[in-house]
């Protein structure tokens, strides 16, 4: 068996924290940006000069 200089526990902790950081960044920045706000926030509908129909 080969001995390594870095302890397993600290390496595993660094990997878990890095992954958690990436997941939290995606959940709280990228997804609400694409949705136009966080879920549950009141949204003010944009005033339009004429009725809009997506056809």
Secondary structure, DSSP 8 states (H G I E B T S, - for coil): ----SS-HHHHHHHHHHHHHHHHHHIIIIIHHHHHTS-TT--------SS-----
